[in-house]
Amino acid sequence: MEKIITYIKESREELLHKVSWPTWEELQSSLVLVLVASLIFSLLIYLMDLGFSNALSVFYHLFQ
């Protein structure tokens, strides 16, 4: 049990004093970057899905 308590104390100490946390401005800029990248990727996937759907639809109508 003593090892667990020591581990928790050392982990807390490291998180409070040794980890360099990002500033609020850095978090906001990272958030904007992630949102824009997610929107671009989702738009690309949607366009690819739409294209394949239309291509398969044409293909199936040709061979009916």
N, CA, C and O atoms as a Tripos MOL2 file, in Angstrom:
@<TRIPOS>MOLECULE
protein
  256   255    64     0     0
PROTEIN
NO_CHARGES

@<TRIPOS>ATOM
      1 N           0.8290   -1.1910    0.0000 N.3       1 MET1
      2 CA          0.0000    0.0000    0.0000 C.3       1 MET1
      3 C           0.8730    1.2550    0.0000 C.2       1 MET1
      4 O           0.5000    2.2830   -0.5650 O.2       1 MET1
      5 N           2.0290    1.1580    0.6360 N.am      2 GLU2
      6 CA          2.9270    2.3110    0.7200 C.3       2 GLU2
      7 C           3.4520    2.7060   -0.6670 C.2       2 GLU2
      8 O           3.6330    3.8900   -0.9510 O.2       2 GLU2
      9 N           3.6960    1.7000   -1.5350 N.am      3 LYS3
     10 CA          4.1740    1.9870   -2.8900 C.3       3 LYS3
     11 C           3.1280    2.7660   -3.6950 C.2       3 LYS3
     12 O           3.4700    3.6670   -4.4610 O.2       3 LYS3
     13 N           1.8800    2.4180   -3.5170 N.am      4 ILE4
     14 CA          0.8000    3.1120   -4.2320 C.3       4 ILE4
     15 C           0.7120    4.5640   -3.7750 C.2       4 ILE4
     16 O           0.5660    5.4640   -4.6020 O.2       4 ILE4
     17 N           0.7990    4.7970   -2.4880 N.am      5 ILE5
     18 CA          0.7340    6.1600   -1.9550 C.3       5 ILE5
     19 C           1.9260    6.9730   -2.4460 C.2       5 ILE5
     20 O           1.7720    8.1370   -2.8150 O.2       5 ILE5
     21 N           3.1010    6.3760   -2.4530 N.am      6 THR6
     22 CA          4.3010    7.0570   -2.9550 C.3       6 THR6
     23 C           4.1390    7.3930   -4.4350 C.2       6 THR6
     24 O           4.4890    8.4910   -4.8670 O.2       6 THR6
     25 N           3.6120    6.4530   -5.2070 N.am      7 TYR7
     26 CA          3.3890    6.6830   -6.6350 C.3       7 TYR7
     27 C           2.4340    7.8490   -6.8600 C.2       7 TYR7
     28 O           2.6860    8.7010   -7.7110 O.2       7 TYR7
     29 N           1.3530    7.8910   -6.1110 N.am      8 ILE8
     30 CA          0.3680    8.9700   -6.2620 C.3       8 ILE8
     31 C           0.9850   10.3120   -5.8800 C.2       8 ILE8
     32 O           0.7710   11.3060   -6.5750 O.2       8 ILE8
     33 N           1.7250   10.3580   -4.8160 N.am      9 LYS9
     34 CA          2.3760   11.6050   -4.3860 C.3       9 LYS9
     35 C           3.3810   12.0920   -5.4280 C.2       9 LYS9
     36 O           3.4240   13.2820   -5.7390 O.2       9 LYS9
     37 N           4.1890   11.1790   -5.9700 N.am     10 GLU10
     38 CA          5.1770   11.5600   -6.9740 C.3      10 GLU10
     39 C           4.5070   11.9950   -8.2770 C.2      10 GLU10
     40 O           4.9660   12.9230   -8.9430 O.2      10 GLU10
     41 N           3.4340   11.3230   -8.6240 N.am     11 SER11
     42 CA          2.7050   11.7050   -9.8390 C.3      11 SER11
     43 C           2.1090   13.1000   -9.6970 C.2      11 SER11
     44 O           2.1750   13.9080  -10.6230 O.2      11 SER11
     45 N           1.5320   13.3750   -8.5430 N.am     12 ARG12
     46 CA          0.9560   14.6920   -8.2860 C.3      12 ARG12
     47 C           2.0400   15.7680   -8.3440 C.2      12 ARG12
     48 O           1.8360   16.8210   -8.9480 O.2      12 ARG12
     49 N           3.1710   15.5130   -7.7310 N.am     13 GLU13
     50 CA          4.2890   16.4540   -7.7200 C.3      13 GLU13
     51 C           4.7740   16.7320   -9.1460 C.2      13 GLU13
     52 O           5.0470   17.8770   -9.5060 O.2      13 GLU13
     53 N           4.8760   15.6870   -9.9360 N.am     14 GLU14
     54 CA          5.3380   15.8590  -11.3100 C.3      14 GLU14
     55 C           4.3260   16.6580  -12.1360 C.2      14 GLU14
     56 O           4.7130   17.5340  -12.9090 O.2      14 GLU14
     57 N           3.0510   16.3650  -11.9800 N.am     15 LEU15
     58 CA          2.0260   17.0800  -12.7380 C.3      15 LEU15
     59 C           1.9370   18.5470  -12.3470 C.2      15 LEU15
     60 O           1.6550   19.3970  -13.1910 O.2      15 LEU15
     61 N           2.1740   18.8470  -11.0890 N.am     16 LEU16
     62 CA          2.0640   20.2260  -10.6330 C.3      16 LEU16
     63 C           3.3050   21.0600  -10.9100 C.2      16 LEU16
     64 O           3.1910   22.2610  -11.1540 O.2      16 LEU16
     65 N           4.4830   20.4560  -10.8800 N.am     17 HIS17
     66 CA          5.7090   21.2580  -10.9230 C.3      17 HIS17
     67 C           6.6460   20.9700  -12.0950 C.2      17 HIS17
     68 O           7.4960   21.8030  -12.4090 O.2      17 HIS17
     69 N           6.5160   19.8210  -12.7460 N.am     18 LYS18
     70 CA          7.4680   19.4790  -13.8010 C.3      18 LYS18
     71 C           6.8690   19.5250  -15.2000 C.2      18 LYS18
     72 O           7.5940   19.7220  -16.1750 O.2      18 LYS18
     73 N           5.5640   19.3460  -15.3130 N.am     19 VAL19
     74 CA          4.9100   19.3510  -16.6190 C.3      19 VAL19
     75 C           4.6990   20.7990  -17.0500 C.2      19 VAL19
     76 O           4.2620   21.6340  -16.2580 O.2      19 VAL19
     77 N           5.0130   21.0890  -18.3100 N.am     20 SER20
     78 CA          4.7560   22.4400  -18.8260 C.3      20 SER20
     79 C           3.4060   22.4110  -19.5530 C.2      20 SER20
     80 O           3.2780   21.8410  -20.6370 O.2      20 SER20
     81 N           2.4240   23.0290  -18.9390 N.am     21 TRP21
     82 CA          1.0770   23.0500  -19.4810 C.3      21 TRP21
     83 C           0.9570   24.1780  -20.4990 C.2      21 TRP21
     84 O           1.5760   25.2270  -20.3250 O.2      21 TRP21
     85 N           0.1740   23.9830  -21.5570 N.am     22 PRO22
     86 CA          0.0090   25.0530  -22.5500 C.3      22 PRO22
     87 C          -0.8090   26.2060  -21.9780 C.2      22 PRO22
     88 O          -1.6220   26.0330  -21.0700 O.2      22 PRO22
     89 N          -0.5680   27.3840  -22.5390 N.am     23 THR23
     90 CA         -1.3490   28.5470  -22.1200 C.3      23 THR23
     91 C          -2.7270   28.4870  -22.7630 C.2      23 THR23
     92 O          -2.9840   27.6750  -23.6510 O.2      23 THR23
     93 N          -3.6130   29.3720  -22.2910 N.am     24 TRP24
     94 CA         -4.9750   29.4120  -22.8260 C.3      24 TRP24
     95 C          -4.9540   29.7650  -24.3120 C.2      24 TRP24
     96 O          -5.7360   29.2140  -25.0870 O.2      24 TRP24
     97 N          -4.0740   30.6730  -24.7170 N.am     25 GLU25
     98 CA         -3.9840   31.0650  -26.1220 C.3      25 GLU25
     99 C          -3.4970   29.9000  -26.9860 C.2      25 GLU25
    100 O          -3.9870   29.7070  -28.0990 O.2      25 GLU25
    101 N          -2.5390   29.1250  -26.4810 N.am     26 GLU26
    102 CA         -2.0630   27.9620  -27.2200 C.3      26 GLU26
    103 C          -3.1640   26.9140  -27.3710 C.2      26 GLU26
    104 O          -3.2820   26.2780  -28.4190 O.2      26 GLU26
    105 N          -3.9670   26.7370  -26.3260 N.am     27 LEU27
    106 CA         -5.0800   25.7920  -26.4000 C.3      27 LEU27
    107 C          -6.1010   26.2360  -27.4360 C.2      27 LEU27
    108 O          -6.6140   25.4180  -28.2000 O.2      27 LEU27
    109 N          -6.3950   27.5290  -27.4620 N.am     28 GLN28
    110 CA         -7.3710   28.0410  -28.4200 C.3      28 GLN28
    111 C          -6.8750   27.8740  -29.8540 C.2      28 GLN28
    112 O          -7.6420   27.4720  -30.7280 O.2      28 GLN28
    113 N          -5.6170   28.1740  -30.1030 N.am     29 SER29
    114 CA         -5.1040   28.0370  -31.4670 C.3      29 SER29
    115 C          -5.0740   26.5710  -31.8830 C.2      29 SER29
    116 O          -5.3490   26.2510  -33.0400 O.2      29 SER29
    117 N          -4.7480   25.6870  -30.9640 N.am     30 SER30
    118 CA         -4.7600   24.2560  -31.2770 C.3      30 SER30
    119 C          -6.1880   23.7830  -31.5600 C.2      30 SER30
    120 O          -6.4110   22.9710  -32.4570 O.2      30 SER30
    121 N          -7.1370   24.2870  -30.8010 N.am     31 LEU31
    122 CA         -8.5270   23.9230  -31.0060 C.3      31 LEU31
    123 C          -8.9970   24.3480  -32.3890 C.2      31 LEU31
    124 O          -9.6530   23.5760  -33.0880 O.2      31 LEU31
    125 N          -8.6660   25.5650  -32.7850 N.am     32 VAL32
    126 CA         -9.0670   26.0560  -34.1000 C.3      32 VAL32
    127 C          -8.4380   25.1960  -35.1890 C.2      32 VAL32
    128 O          -9.1040   24.8460  -36.1640 O.2      32 VAL32
    129 N          -7.1810   24.8580  -35.0340 N.am     33 LEU33
    130 CA         -6.4950   24.0190  -36.0170 C.3      33 LEU33
    131 C          -7.1620   22.6520  -36.1400 C.2      33 LEU33
    132 O          -7.3670   22.1580  -37.2480 O.2      33 LEU33
    133 N          -7.4960   22.0480  -35.0190 N.am     34 VAL34
    134 CA         -8.1470   20.7320  -35.0350 C.3      34 VAL34
    135 C          -9.5300   20.8220  -35.6740 C.2      34 VAL34
    136 O          -9.9060   19.9420  -36.4480 O.2      34 VAL34
    137 N         -10.2860   21.8610  -35.3650 N.am     35 LEU35
    138 CA        -11.6150   22.0160  -35.9540 C.3      35 LEU35
    139 C         -11.5470   22.2020  -37.4640 C.2      35 LEU35
    140 O         -12.3180   21.5850  -38.2010 O.2      35 LEU35
    141 N         -10.6370   23.0430  -37.9280 N.am     36 VAL36
    142 CA        -10.5040   23.2770  -39.3690 C.3      36 VAL36
    143 C         -10.0600   21.9990  -40.0760 C.2      36 VAL36
    144 O         -10.6120   21.6480  -41.1180 O.2      36 VAL36
    145 N          -9.0810   21.3080  -39.5280 N.am     37 ALA37
    146 CA         -8.6190   20.0510  -40.1330 C.3      37 ALA37
    147 C          -9.7460   19.0140  -40.1630 C.2      37 ALA37
    148 O          -9.9000   18.2960  -41.1520 O.2      37 ALA37
    149 N         -10.5290   18.9320  -39.0920 N.am     38 SER38
    150 CA        -11.6420   17.9790  -39.0480 C.3      38 SER38
    151 C         -12.6870   18.3130  -40.1060 C.2      38 SER38
    152 O         -13.2100   17.4160  -40.7680 O.2      38 SER38
    153 N         -12.9890   19.5820  -40.2640 N.am     39 LEU39
    154 CA        -13.9480   19.9810  -41.2900 C.3      39 LEU39
    155 C         -13.4430   19.6530  -42.6880 C.2      39 LEU39
    156 O         -14.2060   19.1590  -43.5180 O.2      39 LEU39
    157 N         -12.1790   19.9160  -42.9560 N.am     40 ILE40
    158 CA        -11.6150   19.6210  -44.2760 C.3      40 ILE40
    159 C         -11.6470   18.1200  -44.5490 C.2      40 ILE40
    160 O         -12.0560   17.6950  -45.6290 O.2      40 ILE40
    161 N         -11.2150   17.3140  -43.5730 N.am     41 PHE41
    162 CA        -11.2180   15.8600  -43.7670 C.3      41 PHE41
    163 C         -12.6350   15.3210  -43.9470 C.2      41 PHE41
    164 O         -12.8650   14.4490  -44.7860 O.2      41 PHE41
    165 N         -13.5790   15.8300  -43.1700 N.am     42 SER42
    166 CA        -14.9470   15.3350  -43.3070 C.3      42 SER42
    167 C         -15.5330   15.7370  -44.6560 C.2      42 SER42
    168 O         -16.2860   14.9650  -45.2500 O.2      42 SER42
    169 N         -15.2070   16.9200  -45.1470 N.am     43 LEU43
    170 CA        -15.6770   17.3450  -46.4630 C.3      43 LEU43
    171 C         -15.0710   16.4690  -47.5600 C.2      43 LEU43
    172 O         -15.7700   16.0750  -48.4940 O.2      43 LEU43
    173 N         -13.7800   16.1630  -47.4560 N.am     44 LEU44
    174 CA        -13.1460   15.2900  -48.4430 C.3      44 LEU44
    175 C         -13.7610   13.8950  -48.4400 C.2      44 LEU44
    176 O         -13.9990   13.3230  -49.5030 O.2      44 LEU44
    177 N         -14.0160   13.3530  -47.2740 N.am     45 ILE45
    178 CA        -14.6300   12.0280  -47.1870 C.3      45 ILE45
    179 C         -16.0430   12.0550  -47.7550 C.2      45 ILE45
    180 O         -16.4530   11.1220  -48.4450 O.2      45 ILE45
    181 N         -16.7850   13.1130  -47.4710 N.am     46 TYR46
    182 CA        -18.1400   13.2460  -48.0240 C.3      46 TYR46
    183 C         -18.1010   13.3060  -49.5480 C.2      46 TYR46
    184 O         -18.8960   12.6450  -50.2150 O.2      46 TYR46
    185 N         -17.1800   14.0950  -50.1020 N.am     47 LEU47
    186 CA        -17.0900   14.2120  -51.5560 C.3      47 LEU47
    187 C         -16.6680   12.8900  -52.1960 C.2      47 LEU47
    188 O         -17.1780   12.5280  -53.2560 O.2      47 LEU47
    189 N         -15.7510   12.1730  -51.5670 N.am     48 MET48
    190 CA        -15.3480   10.8660  -52.0830 C.3      48 MET48
    191 C         -16.5210    9.8830  -52.0400 C.2      48 MET48
    192 O         -16.7300    9.1250  -52.9870 O.2      48 MET48
    193 N         -17.2730    9.8950  -50.9610 N.am     49 ASP49
    194 CA        -18.4310    9.0170  -50.8260 C.3      49 ASP49
    195 C         -19.4760    9.3470  -51.8870 C.2      49 ASP49
    196 O         -20.0460    8.4470  -52.5030 O.2      49 ASP49
    197 N         -19.7200   10.6150  -52.0970 N.am     50 LEU50
    198 CA        -20.6840   11.0490  -53.1030 C.3      50 LEU50
    199 C         -20.2310   10.6240  -54.4980 C.2      50 LEU50
    200 O         -21.0360   10.1480  -55.2980 O.2      50 LEU50
    201 N         -18.9460   10.7960  -54.7880 N.am     51 GLY51
    202 CA        -18.4220   10.3960  -56.0880 C.3      51 GLY51
    203 C         -18.5320    8.9000  -56.3260 C.2      51 GLY51
    204 O         -18.9810    8.4750  -57.3900 O.2      51 GLY51
    205 N         -18.1230    8.0890  -55.3410 N.am     52 PHE52
    206 CA        -18.2310    6.6390  -55.4990 C.3      52 PHE52
    207 C         -19.6850    6.1960  -55.6040 C.2      52 PHE52
    208 O         -20.0010    5.2800  -56.3640 O.2      52 PHE52
    209 N         -20.5630    6.8340  -54.8550 N.am     53 SER53
    210 CA        -21.9800    6.4970  -54.9180 C.3      53 SER53
    211 C         -22.5350    6.7660  -56.3110 C.2      53 SER53
    212 O         -23.2580    5.9400  -56.8670 O.2      53 SER53
    213 N         -22.1980    7.9170  -56.8700 N.am     54 ASN54
    214 CA        -22.6680    8.2460  -58.2170 C.3      54 ASN54
    215 C         -22.0480    7.3180  -59.2600 C.2      54 ASN54
    216 O         -22.7360    6.8840  -60.1840 O.2      54 ASN54
    217 N         -20.7730    7.0110  -59.1240 N.am     55 ALA55
    218 CA        -20.1100    6.1260  -60.0770 C.3      55 ALA55
    219 C         -20.7240    4.7290  -60.0380 C.2      55 ALA55
    220 O         -20.9480    4.1270  -61.0890 O.2      55 ALA55
    221 N         -20.9960    4.2120  -58.8630 N.am     56 LEU56
    222 CA        -21.6150    2.8900  -58.7610 C.3      56 LEU56
    223 C         -23.0450    2.9030  -59.2760 C.2      56 LEU56
    224 O         -23.5010    1.9310  -59.8770 O.2      56 LEU56
    225 N         -23.7420    3.9850  -59.0450 N.am     57 SER57
    226 CA        -25.1070    4.1070  -59.5490 C.3      57 SER57
    227 C         -25.1140    4.0560  -61.0750 C.2      57 SER57
    228 O         -25.9380    3.3590  -61.6670 O.2      57 SER57
    229 N         -24.2060    4.7840  -61.7120 N.am     58 VAL58
    230 CA        -24.0950    4.7620  -63.1750 C.3      58 VAL58
    231 C         -23.7030    3.3610  -63.6440 C.2      58 VAL58
    232 O         -24.2740    2.8490  -64.6070 O.2      58 VAL58
    233 N         -22.7500    2.7490  -62.9830 N.am     59 PHE59
    234 CA        -22.2940    1.4050  -63.3370 C.3      59 PHE59
    235 C         -23.4370    0.4010  -63.2650 C.2      59 PHE59
    236 O         -23.5920   -0.4170  -64.1720 O.2      59 PHE59
    237 N         -24.2420    0.4460  -62.2010 N.am     60 TYR60
    238 CA        -25.3520   -0.4950  -62.0450 C.3      60 TYR60
    239 C         -26.4470   -0.2710  -63.0870 C.2      60 TYR60
    240 O         -27.0690   -1.2260  -63.5500 O.2      60 TYR60
    241 N         -26.6830    0.9910  -63.4550 N.am     61 HIS61
    242 CA        -27.7010    1.2770  -64.4650 C.3      61 HIS61
    243 C         -27.2440    0.8300  -65.8410 C.2      61 HIS61
    244 O         -28.0840    0.5080  -66.6810 O.2      61 HIS61
    245 N         -25.9420    0.7970  -66.1060 N.am     62 LEU62
    246 CA        -25.4340    0.3440  -67.3960 C.3      62 LEU62
    247 C         -25.6120   -1.1560  -67.5940 C.2      62 LEU62
    248 O         -25.8370   -1.6170  -68.7130 O.2      62 LEU62
    249 N         -25.5110   -1.9190  -66.5040 N.am     63 PHE63
    250 CA        -25.5420   -3.3740  -66.6120 C.3      63 PHE63
    251 C         -26.8330   -4.0000  -66.0630 C.2      63 PHE63
    252 O         -26.8180   -5.1480  -65.6180 O.2      63 PHE63
    253 N         -27.9210   -3.2760  -66.0910 N.am     64 GLN64
    254 CA        -29.1930   -3.8480  -65.6480 C.3      64 GLN64
    255 C         -29.9070   -4.5280  -66.7480 C.2      64 GLN64
    256 O         -30.9960   -5.0630  -66.5390 O.2      64 GLN64
@<TRIPOS>BOND
     1     1     2 1
     2     2     3 1
     3     3     4 2
     4     3     5 am
     5     5     6 1
     6     6     7 1
     7     7     8 2
     8     7     9 am
     9     9    10 1
    10    10    11 1
    11    11    12 2
    12    11    13 am
    13    13    14 1
    14    14    15 1
    15    15    16 2
    16    15    17 am
    17    17    18 1
    18    18    19 1
    19    19    20 2
    20    19    21 am
    21    21    22 1
    22    22    23 1
    23    23    24 2
    24    23    25 am
    25    25    26 1
    26    26    27 1
    27    27    28 2
    28    27    29 am
    29    29    30 1
    30    30    31 1
    31    31    32 2
    32    31    33 am
    33    33    34 1
    34    34    35 1
    35    35    36 2
    36    35    37 am
    37    37    38 1
    38    38    39 1
    39    39    40 2
    40    39    41 am
    41    41    42 1
    42    42    43 1
    43    43    44 2
    44    43    45 am
    45    45    46 1
    46    46    47 1
    47    47    48 2
    48    47    49 am
    49    49    50 1
    50    50    51 1
    51    51    52 2
    52    51    53 am
    53    53    54 1
    54    54    55 1
    55    55    56 2
    56    55    57 am
    57    57    58 1
    58    58    59 1
    59    59    60 2
    60    59    61 am
    61    61    62 1
    62    62    63 1
    63    63    64 2
    64    63    65 am
    65    65    66 1
    66    66    67 1
    67    67    68 2
    68    67    69 am
    69    69    70 1
    70    70    71 1
    71    71    72 2
    72    71    73 am
    73    73    74 1
    74    74    75 1
    75    75    76 2
    76    75    77 am
    77    77    78 1
    78    78    79 1
    79    79    80 2
    80    79    81 am
    81    81    82 1
    82    82    83 1
    83    83    84 2
    84    83    85 am
    85    85    86 1
    86    86    87 1
    87    87    88 2
    88    87    89 am
    89    89    90 1
    90    90    91 1
    91    91    92 2
    92    91    93 am
    93    93    94 1
    94    94    95 1
    95    95    96 2
    96    95    97 am
    97    97    98 1
    98    98    99 1
    99    99   100 2
   100    99   101 am
   101   101   102 1
   102   102   103 1
   103   103   104 2
   104   103   105 am
   105   105   106 1
   106   106   107 1
   107   107   108 2
   108   107   109 am
   109   109   110 1
   110   110   111 1
   111   111   112 2
   112   111   113 am
   113   113   114 1
   114   114   115 1
   115   115   116 2
   116   115   117 am
   117   117   118 1
   118   118   119 1
   119   119   120 2
   120   119   121 am
   121   121   122 1
   122   122   123 1
   123   123   124 2
   124   123   125 am
   125   125   126 1
   126   126   127 1
   127   127   128 2
   128   127   129 am
   129   129   130 1
   130   130   131 1
   131   131   132 2
   132   131   133 am
   133   133   134 1
   134   134   135 1
   135   135   136 2
   136   135   137 am
   137   137   138 1
   138   138   139 1
   139   139   140 2
   140   139   141 am
   141   141   142 1
   142   142   143 1
   143   143   144 2
   144   143   145 am
   145   145   146 1
   146   146   147 1
   147   147   148 2
   148   147   149 am
   149   149   150 1
   150   150   151 1
   151   151   152 2
   152   151   153 am
   153   153   154 1
   154   154   155 1
   155   155   156 2
   156   155   157 am
   157   157   158 1
   158   158   159 1
   159   159   160 2
   160   159   161 am
   161   161   162 1
   162   162   163 1
   163   163   164 2
   164   163   165 am
   165   165   166 1
   166   166   167 1
   167   167   168 2
   168   167   169 am
   169   169   170 1
   170   170   171 1
   171   171   172 2
   172   171   173 am
   173   173   174 1
   174   174   175 1
   175   175   176 2
   176   175   177 am
   177   177   178 1
   178   178   179 1
   179   179   180 2
   180   179   181 am
   181   181   182 1
   182   182   183 1
   183   183   184 2
   184   183   185 am
   185   185   186 1
   186   186   187 1
   187   187   188 2
   188   187   189 am
   189   189   190 1
   190   190   191 1
   191   191   192 2
   192   191   193 am
   193   193   194 1
   194   194   195 1
   195   195   196 2
   196   195   197 am
   197   197   198 1
   198   198   199 1
   199   199   200 2
   200   199   201 am
   201   201   202 1
   202   202   203 1
   203   203   204 2
   204   203   205 am
   205   205   206 1
   206   206   207 1
   207   207   208 2
   208   207   209 am
   209   209   210 1
   210   210   211 1
   211   211   212 2
   212   211   213 am
   213   213   214 1
   214   214   215 1
   215   215   216 2
   216   215   217 am
   217   217   218 1
   218   218   219 1
   219   219   220 2
   220   219   221 am
   221   221   222 1
   222   222   223 1
   223   223   224 2
   224   223   225 am
   225   225   226 1
   226   226   227 1
   227   227   228 2
   228   227   229 am
   229   229   230 1
   230   230   231 1
   231   231   232 2
   232   231   233 am
   233   233   234 1
   234   234   235 1
   235   235   236 2
   236   235   237 am
   237   237   238 1
   238   238   239 1
   239   239   240 2
   240   239   241 am
   241   241   242 1
   242   242   243 1
   243   243   244 2
   244   243   245 am
   245   245   246 1
   246   246   247 1
   247   247   248 2
   248   247   249 am
   249   249   250 1
   250   250   251 1
   251   251   252 2
   252   251   253 am
   253   253   254 1
   254   254   255 1
   255   255   256 2
@<TRIPOS>SUBSTRUCTURE
     1 MET1         2 RESIDUE 1 A MET
     2 GLU2         6 RESIDUE 1 A GLU
     3 LYS3        10 RESIDUE 1 A LYS
     4 ILE4        14 RESIDUE 1 A ILE
     5 ILE5        18 RESIDUE 1 A ILE
     6 THR6        22 RESIDUE 1 A THR
     7 TYR7        26 RESIDUE 1 A TYR
     8 ILE8        30 RESIDUE 1 A ILE
     9 LYS9        34 RESIDUE 1 A LYS
    10 GLU10       38 RESIDUE 1 A GLU
    11 SER11       42 RESIDUE 1 A SER
    12 ARG12       46 RESIDUE 1 A ARG
    13 GLU13       50 RESIDUE 1 A GLU
    14 GLU14       54 RESIDUE 1 A GLU
    15 LEU15       58 RESIDUE 1 A LEU
    16 LEU16       62 RESIDUE 1 A LEU
    17 HIS17       66 RESIDUE 1 A HIS
    18 LYS18       70 RESIDUE 1 A LYS
    19 VAL19       74 RESIDUE 1 A VAL
    20 SER20       78 RESIDUE 1 A SER
    21 TRP21       82 RESIDUE 1 A TRP
    22 PRO22       86 RESIDUE 1 A PRO
    23 THR23       90 RESIDUE 1 A THR
    24 TRP24       94 RESIDUE 1 A TRP
    25 GLU25       98 RESIDUE 1 A GLU
    26 GLU26      102 RESIDUE 1 A GLU
    27 LEU27      106 RESIDUE 1 A LEU
    28 GLN28      110 RESIDUE 1 A GLN
    29 SER29      114 RESIDUE 1 A SER
    30 SER30      118 RESIDUE 1 A SER
    31 LEU31      122 RESIDUE 1 A LEU
    32 VAL32      126 RESIDUE 1 A VAL
    33 LEU33      130 RESIDUE 1 A LEU
    34 VAL34      134 RESIDUE 1 A VAL
    35 LEU35      138 RESIDUE 1 A LEU
    36 VAL36      142 RESIDUE 1 A VAL
    37 ALA37      146 RESIDUE 1 A ALA
    38 SER38      150 RESIDUE 1 A SER
    39 LEU39      154 RESIDUE 1 A LEU
    40 ILE40      158 RESIDUE 1 A ILE
    41 PHE41      162 RESIDUE 1 A PHE
    42 SER42      166 RESIDUE 1 A SER
    43 LEU43      170 RESIDUE 1 A LEU
    44 LEU44      174 RESIDUE 1 A LEU
    45 ILE45      178 RESIDUE 1 A ILE
    46 TYR46      182 RESIDUE 1 A TYR
    47 LEU47      186 RESIDUE 1 A LEU
    48 MET48      190 RESIDUE 1 A MET
    49 ASP49      194 RESIDUE 1 A ASP
    50 LEU50      198 RESIDUE 1 A LEU
    51 GLY51      202 RESIDUE 1 A GLY
    52 PHE52      206 RESIDUE 1 A PHE
    53 SER53      210 RESIDUE 1 A SER
    54 ASN54      214 RESIDUE 1 A ASN
    55 ALA55      218 RESIDUE 1 A ALA
    56 LEU56      222 RESIDUE 1 A LEU
    57 SER57      226 RESIDUE 1 A SER
    58 VAL58      230 RESIDUE 1 A VAL
    59 PHE59      234 RESIDUE 1 A PHE
    60 TYR60      238 RESIDUE 1 A TYR
    61 HIS61      242 RESIDUE 1 A HIS
    62 LEU62      246 RESIDUE 1 A LEU
    63 PHE63      250 RESIDUE 1 A PHE
    64 GLN64      254 RESIDUE 1 A GLN
